[in-house]
Amino acid sequence: MFQTAMQFITLYSYEDIVTAQIEGNSGSVWGISPPSREQMRRELENGSSAITLRFTWDFQRDLAKGGTVEHTSEKHTKDLEPGSEVRLQLAELLEGTRVSPVSVSHLFPKYIRAPNGPEANPVKQLQPDEEESYLNVTVHLNRQRISDGNSSSSFVEWWVIKMENCKQECNILPMVIFNDKVSPPSLGFLAGYGIMGLYVSIVLVIGKFVRGFFSEISHSIMFEELPCVDKILKLCQDIYVVRERGELELEEELYAKLIFLYRSPETMIKWTVEKD
């Protein structure tokens, strides 16, 4: 387990590992109507089906600095079976007969990997027992009076999650996040296809360049690499001379001969071969 954990940690530099200090107090008050609250309490206490307790985490990445997915999230669920102690204690919280927090075991994963993708899963290399390695937390429903009277509007309530058996800063939930490196936006089109996509792109570009280079040479080599062009040059000069004299029929014959030479590589070679 130690070797596997070290191999995983060495993949990240110190700036890629962040310890998020999550506030355990809810950011908003818990607003629920009295009938819904009572129905929830009865379901917790006497319900015949399992109730799912869901812990969700969500990370937001700055796309201006790289990456393709802005939000990365995942969740851990825990089923509370009918008659379980946690369900009964939560029902007592809602009823107001319990003042101590409710302990929920193996709910909080401490190590999370935030990749360049939609799912931020717990790190199995650092939590080999998976759910059994998750931390225990306590859940409590705080209640505070805001006005005189005993009606529901005289109080506000909010949920509080704390680490179980914590010694200091109990309202803070520490989560260690391993952030995968992402390419800058300028290279996003290459990184999106991976190393194989980059390799194929380079091969195709080089292949196209080489193919175009040699294909152009094949069309021009018989005109640019002639050994002796004296006869071709004399033929072209004769065409200009007869054109100046107005001998159009002779010009037509000489021009047809020139076209024939360029259309017949074999004849062109015989004409331009160097004399010994």
N, C-alpha and C positions, 0 to 999 in steps of 0.2 A: 504493500500500500504506500509506504514511504517513497519508494523509487518511482512509482507511477505518479504520485503527487509532485515530486520534484521535476519529473519530465514535463509535466503540464505547466508548472510555474516558470520554468526556464524559457517557455515560448513567449513570455511577456516581459517587457521592461518595466521599470518601477513606475514610469509615468502612465502605463496602461492599466495599472491596478489602483482602484479607488475604493475607499471605505465610505459608503454613504451613511450619514447619520439621519435616520428616519425618525421623525417626530411620532411618538406613540399616541398622542392625543389626537382625536379626530379633528379635522379642519372645519367641520360644520356640526351644528347641533343635530340631534336625532329627532326628526319630526315624524310622528306616527299617531294616527287617530286612536283613541281609547278602544274602540271595537276591534281594530286590527291588532292592537297590542294584546288584547285579551285572547283573540283567536290564535296568535302566535304563541302565547304562553300555554294555552291548552294543547296545541300541537306538539310543543316541546315536552310537555308533561305526559300526555296520554296518547300521542299520535302513534299509529301503527306502521308508518313507513319511515324510512331513513331520511334524515335531514342533512343536506350537504353544507359544510362550512368551507367557504372558498377564500383563499388568500391570493390576491392578484398583485403583480408588480408590472410597471410599465416604464420604459426608458425612452427618452426623446433624443435623437441625434441631430446635430447641426449639419444639414446637408451642404451648407456653404463650405464646410471644411472637408467634405468627402463623404462617400457612402451613397447608397441607393434607396435605403429604407429609413424613413424618418422615425417611426415608432416601432419599438421592439418590446414585446410583452409576453407574459406566460402566467400560469396560475397553478396553484397546488390546492387540491380539494381533499377534504377529510369527511367521511360519512359518519354521522352520529346515529347509531342504531337506537331503536325504541328501547326506553328504559335505561339507557346508559347514564352514568353519573354526571357526565358533562351536560347532558340535556336537562336533567332535573335541576342542576345548579343554575343553568341559564334561565330556566323557568322561574326559579326563586328570585333571580335578579330582576326579572320583569315584574314580578309580583311585589317586589320591595321588601321581601322578608330576609334577604341575604345582603350583607354589607361587605363581605370579603370577596376578592376576585375569584374568578373561575379559572382553573388551570387546564390548558389545552396542550396536550403533548404532541411533539413532532409536527409542528405547523409551520415554523419559520425556517426556510433554507438560508443559510448564512452566506454561501458562495454561489454567485451567479455569473454566467458568461453572457456578455452582450455582443453578439456577432453582428455582421452586416446583413442581417436577415430579419424576418418577422418574429422569430421565437428566441426568447432569452431563457435558456434552460439552466437548472442548477448544475454545478460542476460535479460530475460523478467521481472524478479522480480524487477530489478532496472530501467527498461524502460517499464513501464506498457502499455504505448500507442504505443509501438513498433516503427514503422517508424516515428510517430509524435514526439517521444522522441529523435530521432537522432539529432545531432548538425548540424547547418548550416555552410557551408564553402564557401570560395570564390576561384574561379579558374582564373588564369591569365597566359597569354603566354608572358614570358619575352623574350626580344630580345637584343642582345649585338653585337656590331661591333667588328670584329676580324682583319679586313684588310680594306684597302682603296677600294673605289668603291661602286657601288650600286647594284651589282649582289647578288643573293641569297647566294653565297659562301662567301660573305663578312660579313655575320651575322650568329650567332648561336642562336637557340631558345630552350627554355625548359619551361615545365609547372611548375607552382607553386600553391600549395594548402595551404590556410591559414584558421584558425578559424575566423569566422565572429565576428566582434565587440570585438576582443581580445584587451587586454590592455598591455600585455607584451609577449615577445617571440612568436610573431605571426607566425613565420616560423616553430614552433613545434606543432605537433598534438598529444596531450596526449591521450593515450588509456589505460584503466585500464583492466588488464588481470587476470582472476581467474584461476589458474592452479590446475587441479585435481591431487590429490596424486596418484602415481602409485607405484606398488610393485617393489622391486629390481629384477634384472634378475634371481636370484637364486630361487625366488618364483613365477616366471612368469607362470610356468606350472599350478600352483594352482590357481592363481588369474585369469587366463584366463577363468576358468569355474565358477567363482563366489563362493559365500558362500555355495550354494546348492551342487555344484560340490565337494567342499572340504568336506562337510558333508558326501556325498555318498561315497567318496574315503575312509574316515576313517571307515565308517560302513563296507564297503566291506573288507578292510584289517583286521579289528578285526574279522569279521565273518569267513574269511578264516582261520585265525589263530586258532580260537576256534574249527572250524569244523575239521581242521587237527589234533588238539590236541586230541580230543575225538575219532576221527576215528582210530588213532594209538592205543589208549588205548583199544578200543573194540577188536582189533586183538591180543593184548598181555595180556589182563587181565586173560584169562583162563590158561596162562602159568606162569604168574608171581604172581598170587594171590591164588595159590593152598594151601589148609589148611594143608595137610600132604603129603609130597613127599617121604616118606620112601620107599613105595612099588615101586614107579617109579625109585628111585635111585637104589634099589636092582635089579630091572629088567635090568637096564643099566649095572650094575656091572656083572650080569650073562652073558650078551652078550659079554663083554670083556673077561670073563673067558673061555667061550666055544670057543671063537675065538682063544685064546692062545693054547687051547688043539686041535684045528683043527677040531672040531665037527661042520662042516659047515651047515649040515642040521638042527641041533638044533639051531644054531645061526640064521638061516633064519627064523625059527619058532618064536623065541623070538623077533627078529626084526620086524616081521609082527605083533606080538602082540603089540609092542610099537607104531607102526604106527597106528594101529587100535584104540588104546587109544586116541591118539592125534586127530584122525579124528572123534571121538565120544565123545563130551563133556559130555554127560550123563554118559557114562561108566567111564570117567575120574573122574567125581565128586564122583561116588561110590567108586572108587579105592582110592581116596585121602582124603576121609572123615576121620576126627579124631575119634579115638575110645574113648569111655567113660571109 
